[in-house]
Amino acid sequence: MSTNNASSFHHMVLWNLDLIARGGGSDEILYD
């Protein structure tokens, strides 16, 4: 379970970094 959570968190970080790299235009959609 811990490994799964860590994996999900890592994926989430990479996803957010990707959005920021693209300009963060989709940020508002994720947090809507």
Backbone hydrogen bonds in HBPLUS format (Angstrom, degrees):
<---DONOR---> <-ACCEPTOR-->    atom                        ^
c    i                          cat <-CA-CA->   ^        H-A-AA   ^      H-
h    n   atom  resd res      DA  || num        DHA   H-A  angle D-A-AA Bond
n    s   type  num  typ     dist DA aas  dist angle  dist       angle   num
A0005-ASN N   A0001-MET O   2.92 MM   4  6.21 162.8  1.95 155.3 159.0     1
A0006-ALA N   A0002-SER O   2.91 MM   4  6.11 161.1  1.95 149.9 155.4     2
A0007-SER N   A0003-THR O   2.90 MM   4  6.07 152.0  1.98 143.9 151.8     3
A0008-SER N   A0004-ASN O   2.89 MM   4  6.17 157.1  1.95 150.3 156.3     4
A0009-PHE N   A0005-ASN O   2.88 MM   4  6.08 159.9  1.92 150.6 156.3     5
A0010-HIS N   A0006-ALA O   2.90 MM   4  6.08 161.1  1.94 147.2 152.4     6
A0011-HIS N   A0007-SER O   2.94 MM   4  6.15 157.1  2.00 146.5 152.8     7
A0012-MET N   A0008-SER O   2.89 MM   4  6.09 153.8  1.96 145.6 153.2     8
A0013-VAL N   A0009-PHE O   2.90 MM   4  6.22 154.8  1.97 151.7 158.1     9
A0014-LEU N   A0010-HIS O   3.04 MM   4  6.31 164.4  2.06 150.8 154.2    10
A0015-TRP N   A0011-HIS O   2.86 MM   4  6.08 153.4  1.93 147.2 155.3    11
A0016-ASN N   A0012-MET O   2.90 MM   4  6.18 161.4  1.93 152.1 156.1    12
A0017-LEU N   A0013-VAL O   2.89 MM   4  6.12 160.2  1.93 153.2 159.1    13
A0018-ASP N   A0014-LEU O   2.93 MM   4  6.10 149.8  2.02 143.0 151.2    14
A0019-LEU N   A0015-TRP O   3.03 MM   4  6.38 152.9  2.10 146.6 153.6    15
A0020-ILE N   A0016-ASN O   2.94 MM   4  6.21 160.9  1.98 151.5 156.7    16
A0021-ALA N   A0017-LEU O   2.87 MM   4  6.05 153.7  1.94 145.0 152.6    17
A0022-ARG N   A0018-ASP O   3.03 MM   4  6.30 136.6  2.23 138.7 150.1    18
A0022-ARG N   A0019-LEU O   3.05 MM   3  5.05 126.1  2.35  93.3 107.7    19
A0024-GLY N   A0019-LEU O   2.62 MM   5  4.84 148.2  1.72 150.3 139.0    20
A0023-GLY N   A0020-ILE O   2.96 MM   3  4.98 149.7  2.06  99.6 109.4    21
A0027-ASP N   A0024-GLY O   3.25 MM   3  5.34 166.5  2.27 108.4 112.2    22
A0029-ILE N   A0026-SER O   3.12 MM   3  5.40 127.8  2.41 104.2 117.3    23
A0030-LEU N   A0026-SER O   3.34 MM   4  6.74 155.8  2.41 153.9 159.7    24
A0030-LEU N   A0027-ASP O   3.08 MM   3  5.39 117.7  2.48 103.1 117.3    25
A0031-TYR N   A0027-ASP O   3.22 MM   4  6.56 154.7  2.29 153.8 160.7    26
A0032-ASP N   A0029-ILE O   3.35 MM   3  5.10 156.3  2.41  95.8 102.7    27
